[in-house]
Structure formats: C-alpha cells, structure tokens
Amino acid sequence: MIRIENTMLDALSDRAKTSARLRMNLNFHKEPADTLQRLLNAMEPGTYIQPHKHESPDKREIFFALRGRILVVEFHPDGNILESIVLDPFKGKYGAEIAPRTFHSLIALEPGSVVYEFKDGPYDPIDDKNFAHWAPSENDPGVRDYLRQLVENCLGKDENPISASDIPESQPYTR
C-alpha cells in the first residue's frame, strides 16, 4: 500500500521549494513502461510548465488537487484559452481530466500545492510531450510575463496571486 499523507506532501513540497524549477514529482509507477503513470507533483508559485499536449501516442492526463490551489488551463491549437479551472479541494473543485491532443498547462497559485497526476503510459521522453510553439520555452526570458498574463486572463487582474517577484527571471533547466 502506498500511503499518501501530510508528511509525504510536506517533504515533497520542501524539495519543490529548493528546486531550480520550483516543482518536484514523486513517481508511484515502477518503471517508464507502465501503462498507467501515477505520481505526485508538488509545485510552487512561479514554476512554469510550458503548454504541451500528448499525442502520437495519444494520452489522457488527470490531475487531482491534494492541497493548495492550481490553475489548469486548456488551449485552442492557436494558443487562445479554451477553458480553465482552479483546483481547490476546500472549494469542492478537486480535479480535471485533459483529453489527448489538447494543449494544457498547470500554474501553482499557492505555496505547497500538490496534485496527484495520472497519465496513460508508457513514458518515453522522446515523444511524451509536444510543446506549443506559441508559448515560451522554460528558459525564455518572456516566461515571467507570459505566466502572469495567463493567470490574469483566467482569473482577472485583481485575483492574480502571482506577482512579478514570485516568478524567477529564468529557470535553469534544459530538456
């Protein structure tokens, strides 16, 4: 039995806070070839997950909020926002399922946010994600403005909990 308890979430969130990418995952699946990928993903405000989709092979992705607040955004193929939801277990908004071939991203709105993520497998880093050409890559200097604008477009300017100081200048990460 895998027990998902506060101590596990606390430890994972602590690791996310000190990570260059401000997020950290804990895999529950045994190997990349598993047909169901299961993991916890701890995210801090300011982390950037470039909009992407899972196709060729097609894969569904499901997120359940265990704590914190996470904005899930779906996009039209041209980059316009199709739909969004703020996952917040205290407000009864627990999860979202993303269909294959749908561009999407997640944005942590509170420190200590954690989702339980499920995705069809197997995982192959070569073809797992198709990144949106209309969105900045993780190391692009435009990430800060893009992330802030996404949140404002989904929540409104007055509801945006992410300030410029929450978003690092760059995230030193290469795929």
N, C-alpha and C positions, 0 to 999 in steps of 0.2 A: 504494500500500500504506500502510495505517495501522499504524505500529509502536507497540505498547504495551509500554513499557519502564520501568524503575525511575525514570529521570529524569522521565518524564511523570507517573508516580504521585506522586513526591516534590513536584513543582511544584504539582500539583492539591491534594495534602494540605496543603501550606503555605498555599494560598489558602483552603482549608476552615477551617483553624485561626484565620484572621483574619476570617472571615466572621461576620456577626451571627447567622446561622442554624447555624453550625458545620458546614456542608456546602457542596460545590461540585460542579457537574457539568461535563462536557466532552462536548458532542454530537458524534457522528460522522455522523449523518444530515445531509443537505444542507439540508433545509427541513421545516417542520412537516407538510407534506402527504405526506411519505414514508410508505409503508405499513409500514415497519419502523423504529421509533425505536431508535437504538443510542447508548449513552452510558456514560461512566464517572461514577460518583457517589462522591466522597470524603466520608467522614463522620467526625466526631469524637464521642467520648462527650459526651452532653449535648444533641446535636441531637435535635429532636423531629419526627417525621413522623406527623402525625395519621392514625389509621386511616382508610382510604378503600378504595373499590372502583372498578372500571372497568366501567361498564355504560351502555348507551344512548349510544354504541355499546359493545358488549362487547369487552373487550381482555384478552389474556393479558399477564402480566408475568413476566420471568425474570431472576433475579439469579445471577451467578457471583462468588464471592469471589476477588479477586486477591491481597489481603493483609489482615491484621488479622482481627478476629472480629466478626461481625454477627449479631445475633439477628433472625430473621424470624418474625413471628407472624401466624397466621391466626385470625380471629374468627368466631364464630357471628353471625348478624344482630343478636342481642340484646346483643352485646359480650363474651360469655364466650369464653375462649380455646379454640379448636378444636385447634390444633396449633402447634408451634414447632420451630425448628431453629437451632442456632448454626452458621453457615457459618464454617469454619476450614480453609483449604487444607492446613495442617500436620497436621490430623487426618483428612484424606480426606473432609471434608464441604464440597463445592465449590459447590453451587447449590441453588436452589429455584425451582419454577415455580408461579405463582399463577394459578388459573383465573379467568375473567371472573366478575364479580358476587360476588367473595369479598373481604370486608374484610381488610385486612392492614396491617402496619407493619414498619419496619426500625429497629433500635436498634444503634448502634455500641458495641461493648464494649471496643475498644482504640483508642488514637490511631493515626492513619494508615490506618484501614480504608478499603478501596476495593472497590466492586463494579462489574462490567460488567453493565449493565442493558439488556435488550431488551424492547420493548413494541410491540404492534400499533399501527399508526398509522391514520389521521393524528392529529396532536396538535392539539387545539383547546382552549385554556384555559377556554372556557366550559363544556364538558361532559367534560373529561378525567377529573376525579375527583368521586366522590360521597363526601363526608366523613361519617363516623359521627357521628350526633347524640349518642351516649352517651359520646363521648370529648371531652376539652377541645380547644379550638382552639389554634393556635400561640401566641397571646398571652394565653391564660388563665392566671391565677396558679396553677391546680391542676396545671399541666403537670409540675412537679417531682415531686410525689407520685405522679401517675399513671404517669409513666415509671419511677420507682423500683419501684412496685408491680408493673408489668408484668414487669420483669426478675426480681423476686423470685418472682412466680407461675410463671415459666417455668424459672428456674434454681435457685430456693431462696435463702433469705436469706443463707446462708454463701457462696454462689457469686456474689453480686451484686457486680460490679466497679465499679459506679457509685455513688458517694457523693453526698450532697446537694451537696457543693461542686463536683461535676462538672457539675451542671445549673444553667444560668443562671436567675436569678429570672424573667426574661421574655425572649422572643426578639422584638426589634423588627422585625416583619415583617407586612405586610398583603398579602393576595392581590389 
